Amino acid sequence: MKLRLSVYLDPGLMAQLTKLADRKEQPKSLVAEAAIASFLTPDESDRLEAAVSRRLDLLTRQVDRLERDHMISVEALALFIRFWLTITPPLPESAQTAAQAKGRERFESFLETLGRRLAKGQSLLREVSTDRPEGLTGQPESTTTIVFK
């Protein structure tokens, strides 16, 4: 059962509807019904645009997280370097060779520890929360200590 609808059209639009109905050899009401159904049903380009929009939103959030993680890494490195330069006294010439050898040994230990952490899926960025309230200091729930020899 179909319901009745009365509409008012501009004369130019009515002429276009009549021409199309005559050309298709269909009643004007059927052509108008198809046009209204087409207007109310999202077409492929609308669905594609919505899918692309959702994907772009997801990519934007991922890039924002990457940028945040990168900034945390840069800040952590800069803080470490500043701290190290502040507390490390210069060595006399006679101790340079031994210190370089010990430095290479400690760096190898660092690389091994880093490799183990990465293999386990551990990440400092997961331990650092940028959502901590001001003034709250505390140790992360799980910490890994890097021991240098």
N, C-alpha and C positions, 0 to 999 in steps of 0.2 A: 504494500500500500504506500502510495506516495502522498506527501502533504503539499498543499498549495501555498505558493508564495507570490505576492504581487510586488513588483519592483518598478521604479521609475528610472528610465535611461535617457541620457542626452540624445538628441536626434542623430548625431554623428555615430555614437556608439550603437544605437539601434540599427542604423544602416549597415554598420560592419557586421553585426550579429546576423542580420537578414542575409547579407551576401554570403557569409560563411555557411549558414544553414542551407542556402540554395545550392552552393557549390558542393557541399557534402551530402546533399539530398536527405537532410535530417530535419526534424522539427526544431524550431528555435529553443524550445524549452530543454530539449536534450543537449544542444550545444551549450546553453547557459549552465545547465547542470554539470556538464563536463568541465567547463571553465571554473565554476565555483569549487568543484572537487579538487581540481588541479591547484587552485589558489590555497586551499585549506590543507593540502597534503604537502609536507616538505619534500622538495625534490632532491635529487642526488647531490647537486652542488651545495645545498644547505646542509645536508648531512656531512658531506666532505669538509665543509668549512667548520662545522662544529667539532669534527674529529681533529682537524688540524689545530683548532684553537685549544682544545684540551691537551694535545701533545705539546704545543708551544708553552702552555702554562706549566706542564710537568718539567719541560726542559729549563724553563726560567727558574723554577724552584731548585732544580739540581745545580744549575750554575751558581745560584745564590749560596747554596751549601758549600760548593767547591771554593767559592771566593772566601767565605767565612773560615773554612778549614785552612786555606792558604794563609790568610792573615794570622791565624793562631800559630801556624808553623813559623812564619816570619818573626812574629813577636817573641816566641819562645827562643828561637835561635839568637835574636838580637839581645834578649835578656841574658842568655847564657854567655854570649861573647862579652858583654859589658861586665858581668860578674867576674868572668875568668880574667879579663884584662885588669880589673880592679885589684884582685887578690893575689895574682901571680907575680912574684918578684923576678927581676931579671937574673939569669944565671951567670956565674963567672965563666970565662973562656975555658977553664980546665974541666968544668962539668958539662960542657955542651955535648960532647960525643956520647957520654953515658946517658944524658937526658934524652937525646934523640933516639937512642936504642930503646929506652924505657917507653918513650912516646909511641914508637912503632908497635911495641908489644901491647901497650894499652889500647891503641887504635884497633889492632886485630881482635882483642877481647870485646871491644865495643861493637865491631862488625858482627862477631858471632852472636852476641846478645841481641842485636838488632834483627839478625836473620831468624833467630828463634822466635822473637816476638811477632815478626811478620808471618812466619809459618803458622803460628797459633792463631793468627787473626787479631792479635792485640794491637791497640792503637792508642796513642796518647790523646788524640782528638776525641776518642770515645770517653776517656777519663775526665776530660776538661769539659765543664758545663758552662756555656756562656750565659745561662739563665740564672746563675747563682745570685741571690740578693746581695746588695752592698754590705760589706762588713762581715760576711759569713766566710770564715776561713776554716778549712778542715781538709783532711786528707781524703783523696778519692777512695771509694770502697775497695778497689783492688789496685795495688801499686806494685810495680816491678822496679827493683833497685839494680842499677848497673854498677857492678863492682869492678874497679880498675886496680890492677896490680902495681 
